[in-house]
Amino acid sequence: MIINCAAYNAVDLAEQQPEIAALINAAAVKNIATLCRDKNIFLIHYSSDYVFDGAKGNLYTEHDTPNPLNVYGKSKCAGEEAVITSGGNFLLFRTSWVFGNGPQNFIHKMLQWSQKNPVLKLTADEVSVPTSTIDLVDITLRSIDKGLSGLYHLTNSDYASRYEWGRYVAKKLSLRSTIIPVPMSMFPSAAQRPLFSAMTNLQLQEEIGTAIPDWRDAVDRFLLEYPQQ
Ligand SMILES: NC(=O)c1ccc[n+]([C@@H]2O[C@H](COP(=O)([O-])OP(=O)(O)OC[C@H]3O[C@@H](n4cnc5c(N)ncnc54)[C@H](OP(=O)(O)O)[C@@H]3O)[C@@H](O)[C@H]2O)c1
């Protein structure tokens, strides 16, 4: 079995480096998927909610058609295509707003910002599903045990805006910063991002026969172990 977690994930920089994003997120994935088919190796690969444009205004299911808005999303979409059409056996998981240990996550960044700024502006119209690495791994392993294959949405349950997520963390940690909701248009960026890219994980919950925890529960467990600032 190969579990491919590698990706080019610099969403804004990808707008200037579409060839590199395509090499890592699509061409390399195609090579891995072809190798897996030829050697009869089961492939697990991760994709993103950014394959969707956010125009649905409701939770995305596995049956919805991708329509990525930015270079990163297009390259991830091409990677999905490569896995699906390879002819090999695979599990393809779309996930979103992943948080875990290390500095590359929203919770860590929020704590850094709150130390320097009395007021934090967080987007209220940017909505997806915060997903913990612990649950991502746990559900990946359960899916393997169940012998699943195909495409699934693997996120924690329910959804939130960045503002709601940030407020939840701030309340849990009793941060003193004031958090105010702002529109995403307040932060112009190189890459256009979907407004509502939250996905439903119901299909996966049914297949594995286990409830996937709410993102708030995942945040609670994460903060219990998180080094105090
Ligand atoms: N983070 C999110 O919110 C999120 C949301 C949706 C989907 N995903 C997907 O989840 C997966 C994991 O992403 P992540 O956010 O966890 O990113 P990450 O922590 O930055 O991990 C990406 C890994 O890819 C490796 N990598 C990059 N280019 C490579 C190359 N050319 N050859 C070999 N390895 C290379 C990196 O290695 P180095 O550390 O050595 O550079 C890094 O270990 C990706 O498929 C991503 O698209 C993530």
The ligand as a Tripos MOL2 file, in Angstrom:
@<TRIPOS>MOLECULE
LIG
   48    52     1     0     0
SMALL
NO_CHARGES

@<TRIPOS>ATOM
      1 N1         -3.7780   21.4210    4.9590 N.am      1 LIG1
      2 C1         -5.0310   21.5150    4.5330 C.2       1 LIG1
      3 O1         -5.8290   22.3130    5.0510 O.2       1 LIG1
      4 C2         -5.5070   20.6210    3.4090 C.ar      1 LIG1
      5 C3         -6.8000   20.8040    2.9220 C.ar      1 LIG1
      6 C4         -7.2600   19.9810    1.9050 C.ar      1 LIG1
      7 C5         -6.4480   18.9980    1.3760 C.ar      1 LIG1
      8 N2         -5.1840   18.8570    1.8410 N.ar      1 LIG1
      9 C6         -4.3310   17.8130    1.2410 C.3       1 LIG1
     10 O2         -3.7410   17.0290    2.2600 O.3       1 LIG1
     11 C7         -2.4890   16.5140    1.7910 C.3       1 LIG1
     12 C8         -1.4010   16.8430    2.7940 C.3       1 LIG1
     13 O3         -1.2500   18.2650    2.8100 O.3       1 LIG1
     14 P1         -0.7740   19.0710    4.0890 P.3       1 LIG1
     15 O4         -1.5560   20.3050    4.1460 O.co2     1 LIG1
     16 O5         -0.7000   18.1430    5.2380 O.co2     1 LIG1
     17 O6          0.6350   19.5460    3.6290 O.3       1 LIG1
     18 P2          2.0600   19.4580    4.3040 P.3       1 LIG1
     19 O7          1.9860   19.2450    5.7590 O.co2     1 LIG1
     20 O8          2.7940   20.6370    3.7810 O.co2     1 LIG1
     21 O9          2.5970   18.1410    3.6310 O.3       1 LIG1
     22 C9          2.9060   18.0950    2.2780 C.3       1 LIG1
     23 C10         4.1360   17.2190    2.1450 C.3       1 LIG1
     24 O10         4.4480   17.1250    0.7570 O.3       1 LIG1
     25 C11         5.8510   17.0570    0.6760 C.3       1 LIG1
     26 N3          6.2720   17.4270   -0.6620 N.ar      1 LIG1
     27 C12         6.0190   18.5770   -1.3130 C.ar      1 LIG1
     28 N4          6.5880   18.5500   -2.5220 N.ar      1 LIG1
     29 C13         7.2050   17.3480   -2.6380 C.ar      1 LIG1
     30 C14         7.9770   16.7190   -3.6450 C.ar      1 LIG1
     31 N5          8.2130   17.3290   -4.8120 N.pl3     1 LIG1
     32 N6          8.4520   15.4980   -3.4210 N.ar      1 LIG1
     33 C15         8.2200   14.8750   -2.2400 C.ar      1 LIG1
     34 N7          7.5060   15.4160   -1.2530 N.ar      1 LIG1
     35 C16         7.0160   16.6390   -1.4450 C.ar      1 LIG1
     36 C17         6.3360   18.0310    1.7190 C.3       1 LIG1
     37 O11         7.6370   17.7300    2.0540 O.3       1 LIG1
     38 P3          8.6000   18.8460    2.7390 P.3       1 LIG1
     39 O12         8.0370   19.0950    4.0860 O.co2     1 LIG1
     40 O13         9.9180   18.1750    2.7300 O.co2     1 LIG1
     41 O14         8.5020   20.0500    1.8530 O.co2     1 LIG1
     42 C18         5.3580   17.7820    2.8580 C.3       1 LIG1
     43 O15         5.8540   16.7860    3.7350 O.3       1 LIG1
     44 C19        -2.2610   17.1460    0.4160 C.3       1 LIG1
     45 O16        -2.6970   16.2460   -0.5770 O.3       1 LIG1
     46 C20        -3.1770   18.3720    0.4360 C.3       1 LIG1
     47 O17        -3.5640   18.7460   -0.8720 O.3       1 LIG1
     48 C21        -4.6910   19.6380    2.8470 C.ar      1 LIG1
@<TRIPOS>BOND
     1     1     2 1
     2     2     3 2
     3     2     4 1
     4     4     5 ar
     5     4    48 ar
     6     5     6 ar
     7     6     7 ar
     8     7     8 ar
     9     8     9 1
    10     8    48 ar
    11     9    10 1
    12     9    46 1
    13    10    11 1
    14    11    12 1
    15    11    44 1
    16    12    13 1
    17    13    14 1
    18    14    15 2
    19    14    16 1
    20    14    17 1
    21    17    18 1
    22    18    19 2
    23    18    20 1
    24    18    21 1
    25    21    22 1
    26    22    23 1
    27    23    24 1
    28    23    42 1
    29    24    25 1
    30    25    26 1
    31    25    36 1
    32    26    27 ar
    33    26    35 ar
    34    27    28 ar
    35    28    29 ar
    36    29    30 ar
    37    29    35 ar
    38    30    31 1
    39    30    32 ar
    40    32    33 ar
    41    33    34 ar
    42    34    35 ar
    43    36    37 1
    44    36    42 1
    45    37    38 1
    46    38    39 2
    47    38    40 1
    48    38    41 1
    49    42    43 1
    50    44    45 1
    51    44    46 1
    52    46    47 1
@<TRIPOS>SUBSTRUCTURE
     1 LIG1         1 GROUP 0 **** ****
